[in-house]
Amino acid sequence: MRPYLLTAILLALSVLYALPAEQYLNTPSGLIARLENIRLAPMEKPEAEDEEFPQGGLISKTYALPFQSVELQVQSLQWNVFDQSGNFLYTEQNRGIDALSIGNSFTMRELRGFTVLFQTQFFEGEHIRTLKDAEFTLSGTTPVSLPTSVSPAFIDAYKELADNYETSYLRDLPVARPKMLIISHTNLANYQTEFVKWKRSQGFDVYVVNKSAIGTTLDQFKAFILSHYQQYQCDYLLLLGDVTNQGSYTIPTAFYPSPEYAENDADDHQYTLLEGDDYFPEMLVGRLSFNDISEFMTMANKSISYEKSPYMANTAWMTRGLAVAGNYAEGGLRPITPVQMSRWLRNKMLDYGYAAVDTVFYPPTYPGTSSITSSINQGVQFVSYRGWGDANGWHYPSFHIPDLATTVNGPRMPIVFSIVCNTGDFANSVNPSFGEKWMRLGSTAQPNGCVAFVGPSDLHTKTRLNNSISSGAFRSIFDYGVRGFGSSVLMGKIELYKNFPNDIAPNQYVAFYYHVYNMQADPSLNMWVLVPETINENVIDGGLDFAQSASHIRVNAPDNEGAIVSGTKNGTDFTYGK
């Protein structure tokens, strides 16, 4: 009997650990879906339910469908039934049809999305039911116009968010050339030329509009950006200046109310909500916050030099990173996940090919300031922080605005993901705030500081939500090959949306975090990951010498599929090819 017993055990294990399977068929009227092996074994019932973020068994799937609305119709559900000890009892069909529901609908540029919520587990008396398989349809009404291309800034987010992307209307659309709207000031006209020229040489259509042509109020800015988007569909929005009443060069920001505390937080994200009644953006927005022309020129020059001519005399800095974290909170309960998440990031970067990822963790290290400074001064490509902080900087370990003055990393400028309270608040009474100061460091002759910074304006962010944004951003970089800074931040928000299906309503935490995580940088910045390779000049047929009268130049670079090639004779006017 032993062979039969062994076979039975193996079969049971294969059932318990079968991989989830998803099958989607797009039809002219919507979507036919079959999901298998959704939840095969029960989740443990928590001893005390977290009222703020209940675990339950809720999961979500989001579908891209070109309709204004959809109707959900459940064909069949199959449940596994267990006793309270987790022992499998039997399978039953079609109980709890209301376990599926439409949780959200939204528009994000070319993506019309519908999120289906699945309640995958129920405790019923002495039994636990887990959802094994589900078959359902989504029937669309009121078709929307199909796009003819997709945004290069958003395509990675579509792939990650839309579970039916591979069979959706988005999959085979060409990727458009990028477009950027810059809102500037009349007095900057002579100082922004090189930045605009550089973006155009990268293949961008760039539109520059001065504040004087728009107005001064938030509503005037919103109305102008909406009108411009409807005409040009820019992918990126770059705001040049600090917020109102904080300097000579100002661009207003919106303020978004906290769902829990009596505070309103700086919110450039509102400028990008241009289609639908939701919190998903149509553009990626960044701000270069400065109070005088020299600060602007410093940041613009850092952005150009980082992309165009990164420091290559010694590339060791491009193989290094820094992860800082503090397991600290006020009161008796201390989190443990900031350090855990940072160790996960260190391992991921080392596995990717980084030679060293320095860590400074509290506990045990405090204050740790010299260790953080030393790592930055050696040069690192990415800096991550998880823990406890405010507009002055990081508290555990300790690294604050005055400590930035001791950093001398020069042109070895990192990307900073400061995923902790208030460090990205450019409207704070602490002026410049931590993120602003880090971005303003250096000069045109001697760059320093960082080249991009992301952090929240809110003072009371929550550990588990911050972990999702941080891990989502870094997974996009190292697992999915995302290279746009703004796109990686968006991917962090997508991860948050997928991980917290209980909190995706417009007045809940996911929406709030979309609003308060702001970028201080060119949102289109191309991030270097490890040491870049040089493109050999032999990709140009005939080499670099060709007649000025030549009508075309042939480029053959199969390893750079999808790349944009720009050409210019006068340094101002560009033509493009892909």
N, C-alpha and C positions, 0 to 999 in steps of 0.2 A: 504493500500500500504506500510505501514511502515515495516512489516516483510520482504517484498520483497526488499525494499530499503536497509534494514540492511544486508540482505543476499548478495546483490550486493556489498555493501561496504566491507564486510568481504572477499568476493571472490577477490575483487580488491587488498585488503591488502595482501592476501595470495599470489597473483601473484607477487606483488612488492617485497615481502620479502621472496620469496622461496629460499631455500638454493641451492648453486651450487651443481651440480651432475656431476660426471665423471665416464664414463664406458669405460673400456679398454679390448680388446681381443687381446692377443698375438697370432700370427699365425706363421707358418714356414717361411713366407716371410716378416714378419714385424708386424705391429700394426694396428688395427681398433679402432678408438676412437670416442666417442660421448660425448660432453660436453654440459650441459644444464644450463640455468640460469647464464650465464657468467657475463653479466652486464645488469641488468633489468631497471635501472634508470640512467639518464645522470649524469656525473660528471659536476660540475659547471665550466664554462669557466673562467680561471684565468684572472684577470684584466690586468696583465702584465706577459707575458710568461717568464719563467726562461730559458734563452738560454742555460745555462750550464747543467741544469737537467730538461728538459721539462717534464711536467706531462703527457699531452696527455691522451691516454687511453691504452697504450701498456702494456701488461702482457706477461708472459712467462710460458711455461710448458716444463719440461725436461723429456725425455724418455730414459730408458736403453734398448738398442737393440743390439744384437751381430752381427753387420754389420759394414763394413768399411764406407759405405755411405748409405743414404736413399733418397728416392724421396717422396715429399709431394704431395698428391692428395686430393683436397677438393671435397667432395660429395655434401654437402649442408650447407648453412648458413641461419639463421633466424634472422632478425633484428627487433627491436622495434623502431618505429619512433615517435618522440616527436616534439612539437613546441618549440620555443625559450624560452618559460616560463616553459618548463618541463612537459607540459600536454601530456599524451599519445594520439596518433592519430590512429595508425594502425600497423599491422605487415606485413612485406614483406619478400620474399624468394630470396636467391641466388644473391643479389647484392654484389659487392665488394669482389669477390672471392680472390683477391690479399691481403685481410686483414690478411691472414695467410702466414707465410714464415718461412724458416729454418734460425734461427738466429745464431746458433753456433753448432759445433760438436767437441767433445773432448774425450780424454781417461783419466780416473782416476783409475789407477790400473785395477781392475776387471770390472769397469763400463765403457762401451762405451756409451757415452751420446749424445743426439741430442736435442737441444733446439728449440722449435717452438714458434715464436712470434705471438701474437694475437693483432691486432689493433681493440680495442673493441668500439671505439667511433669516429664518424665523425661529423663535423659541415658542413652542406651543405645547403647554402642559408638560408631559414627560418626554416630548419629542423635539428634535431639532431638524428642521428641513433646510436643505441647501439646494440652490438652483444649479442643476447640472447642464441642461440644454434649453435653448429658447429659439423659437422660430417666430418671426414677425415681419410685418411690412410697414413701410412708411410711404403713404400716398400723398403726393404733392398737389397743391392747388395754387393757382396764379403763378405761372412760370416767370422767372426773372430773366433779364437779358444775359446771354452767355458772354463772358469775357473773351477777348481775342488773344490775350497774353496774360502772364502772371508777373507779379512784382518780384524782382530779385531780393528785395528786403524781407519778403514774407513767405517765399516758397518753402523754406525749411519748416516754418511754423505750420503751414498747411499739411506737410507730410507727417508731422508729429501729432497734430491735433485731429485730423480727419482720419478715422479708422478705416474708411473706405476709399482712401486717397488713390490707391492703385487701380481702382475701377471707376473713379469719379470723373466728372467733366473737366477737372483741373489737370489731370495727369499728363496729357500730351500737349498742353499749351506751351508755346514758346515763351522763354523768359525775356522780358522787355529790357531795354537799356534803362539804367537808373536815372531818376530825376530828383532834384533837390530844390526846395524853396528856402532861401536865406532871408530872414528879416533883420535888417541892418539899420545903419544911421548915416545921414548925409556926410558927416565928418569922417566916416571910415572909408569913403570911396577910394582914396589913394592908398589905403593900408590893407585892403582885403583883396587886392588884385591878384596877388600870387596864389592865395588860397583858392579863389574862384578858378583861376587858370589851371591849377593842379587838379581840381575836381573835374573840370572839363576834359583834361588830358586823360583822365581815367574812364572816360566814356559817359559822364554825366551831362544831362541837360540841366543847367543851373539858372535859376531865376532869382534875382536879387531885388528886393523891394525895401525901401526905407520906411522907417516908422512914421516919418512926416507924411507919407502918402496914405497911411492907414488910419491914424488917430492916436488916442492915448488910453482909451478904456478897454477893458477886457472884452466887452461885447463887440466893439469895433474890430478888434483883432480876430475874434472868432468868426465874425461875418466875412472878413476879408479872406481868411484862410479857407473857409468853406467855399467861397466863390472861386478862389484860385484852384482849389482841388477839383472842383467840378469841371474846370476848363482844362487843366493840365495833368491831373492825377499824379502829383509828385509822391515819391516813395518816402522822402526824408524831409524833415523840417528842422532847420537850425536857427536858434534864437541867439542873437548877439547882444549881450548885456545882462546886467544884474536886474533884480526886480525893482518895482516902483519904490522910490524914496531911499534907494541904496546906491546912489552914485549918479554920475552925469549921463551914462549910457544905460537906459533902462527899458526893459520889455516887461509888461505886466504878466503875472501868473494867476491862475485860478487857485481857489482854496477849496479843499474837500473835507467834509465833516467826518470825524472819527465815529465809527459805529458804537464805540464804548465810552469814550472820554469827551469832555467838553472842550474840544480843540478842533481847529481847522488847519489843514496841512497843505503846503505848497504843492501845486498840481499842474504841471505843463501837459500832462496826458490829455486833459480836456480839449486841448487844441486839435487833437487827432481823432476825435469822435465825430465823424463826418457822414456816416451812413448808418441808418438803423437807430434804435433806441436801446443801446447796450454799452458795455464798457470795453469792447474790442476795438483796437485802433485801425485807422486807414493809412496813417503815416507813422514813422518812428521819429520821435522828437528828442533833440538834445539841446543843451544850452551851454554856451561859453559865457560864464559869469565874470564880468570885469568892471572896473570903475574908471579906467583910463586907457588911452590908446596903447601905451607900452605893455600893459597886461594883455590886451587883445593880441598884439603882435607876438608876444611870447607864446601864447597858447596856439595861435594859428601856425606859427613857425614850427612848434613842437609837433603838431599834427602832420604837417607836410613832411618834415624831416623823418619822422617815424615811419611813414609809408614809403617815401621816395628814396631816402638814403639812410636806412637804419645803421646804427653803429656796428661796423663789421670788423674793426681792427682787432678786436678780441671778442669772439662770439660766445664765450663761456656764459655770459649773462643770459643768453637766449636758451640755455639748457638748465636754467635754475628757476625756482619758484619759492614763494614764502606763504605759509599758512599759519595764521595767528588765531587763537580761539581762547575764550574764557568761559568756564562752567560757573557762571555767577548769576545770581538774581537776588533782589531784596526779599527779605523774609527767610523762613526756614527751609523752603524747598528749593534745591539747587538743580538746574538742568544738567544732563550729562551729554546731550547730543551735539552741542557746538564742537567739542573736542572730537567726538566720534565722527561727525561729518567731515571735519578737517583732516582726520587721519585717512578717511576714505578718499578725499581729494589727493592727498599726498601719494597714496598708493596708485591711484589712477594716473597721475602725472608721471610717476616713476615707470609704471608699466608702459606708458606711451612713448617713453624714450628720454625723459629728463634725467640729467645726471645727478641733481640734488634738489630736494625740496625742503628748505629749512622749516622748522616748526618751533613756535613759542607758545606754550600752553599754560593756562592757569586753571587749576593748580598743576604743577607745584610752583611755576615760575611767577614771581612778582618782585619788582615791577616789570622786569623784562624789557625795559626801554632800550637798553644798550644792545641787546640781542636783535631786536627788531631793526634798529638803526644800522647795525653792522651788516645784516643781510641785505637791506635795501642798498647800502653803499657799495656792496660787491656787485650789484646788478641782478635783477630778477625780471622775468618776463610777465609773471602774474603775481598779484598779491590778493590773498583772500582773508577776510576777517569774519568770524562768527562769535557772538558773545554779548557784551554789555557796553553801551556807549551813549553818546549824545552829540550835539553839534560841536563840542570841543574835541571829540576824538574817542578813542577806545580806552575803556577803564580797566579791564582785566584781560590780559596784561595791559600795562599802561603805555599809551602812545597818543600824545595830544598835539594840538596846534604848535606850541613852542618847540616840541621835539622835531617837527618837520624842518626847522631851520638847521638842524644838525645833519640832514641828509645831503649827500654829495654824490648822487649816482650819475649826474651829468646826462649824456644822451642815452644812457641805458634805462629808458623810461618804461615803467610797468603799466599794465592795465590793473586797476584796483576795483575789486568787488567787495565793497564795505557793506555787507549784508547785516546791518545792525542799526538800532534806533537812531534816527535824527541826524546821522552823519552826512546825509545828502541834502540837508535843509538849507537851500540857498536864500530863503526868505527869513532866516532866523535873526534874532537880535545879536547873536554872536556873528559878527561880520568882519572878515570873511569866516565862514564856517569851515569845518574840517575838510570837506571835499573841495570847497572853493580855494582854500589855501593850498592844498596839494596841487591843484591844477594851475595855480598862478605862479608856482615856484619857477625860478630860472629867469633867463632873459633870451633875447634873440641870439646873442653871441654865445651864451652859455646855458643851454637848456638844462632843466633839472625837474624834479618832481615826477608826476605821472602824466600820461597822455590821455587817459580816460578814467572816469570815476563814476560808479553807480552806487547809490545808497538811498535810503528812504528819508522823507521829510517828517515822518511821524515819530513821536517820542516813545510810543508804547507798542512797538511791534512785538510779535509773538514768535517764540523759538521755532516751533514746528513749521510755521508758515515760511519763516525765513529760510529754514533748511531746504524746503522744496524749491524756492527761487534760486538759491545758491547751487544746489545739486543739479537742477535743470539747466542752468546756464552752462555749468562746466561739462555736463554730459553732452550738451549740444556741441561744444568745442572739441572734445576729445573722442566722442563716440560718433557724432554725425557730421563732423567736418565743417561746422559753421565757423565762418571767419569774419563776419560783420559784427562789430561790437553791439550795435543796436539790436541786431537779430538775435544775438546770444541772450541779451536781457529779456527780449520777448519770449524766447524759449524757456527761460526761467519762470515767467508768468504762466506759460502754457502748462508747465509741469505742476504748478500750484493749482491751476484749474482742474487738472486731471486727478490730482491727489485728494482734493477736498470737495467731493460732489455735494456734500451737505451744505456748502457755503457759497454756492455760485449765484445766488439771487442778487439783484442789483444793490440791495441794501446790506449785503453781508461782506465777510472779510475778503473773499477773493477779489471782488470788485474794488474794494478799498485799496488793496495792495497794487492793483493795476494802476491806480491813480497816484499813489504816493511814492512809488519807486521811480525816481527821475534820473536821467543821464546828464552828466556834465562832461560833454565831449561832442565831437562830430559824431552823430549817430551812425554814419556810414563808414566809420573808421575800419580799415582792414587790419585785423589783428595778426601779428606774426606768431606762429606756433612752432617752436624750435628754430633751427637755423634755416633760412630760406635758401633755396637752390637758385643758381643763375641760369637764366634762359640763354642758350647759346645763340649767337648771331646767325648761325647757319639756318635757323628757322625761316629767315628771309631769303627767298630764292635770289641768287646773285650776290648775296652779301649786303654790306651797308652802303656800297657805292652804286648809285643809279642816277640816271639823267634827270635833271629838273623837269624835262619835258615828258617824262614817263606818265602815262595815263593811269597806271595802276601798279601796285606792288603786291606780289604774291607771298603770303605767309603760310608756312606749312608746319604746324605745331600740334600733332595729334595728341600729345600728352597734356595739352592745355585746352581740351575740348570745352567749348562754351565761353572761352575768354574773349574779352573785347580788345580789339586792336585799334588804337587811335593814331592818327597822322596829322601833322600840321606843317605848313611851310613858314608861317609867320609867328608861331608861338601863341597865337590868339584864336584863330579859327581852326576847328578840328573836323576831320571826317572819321568815320568809324566803320569797322567791320567785325564780324564774329566768325 
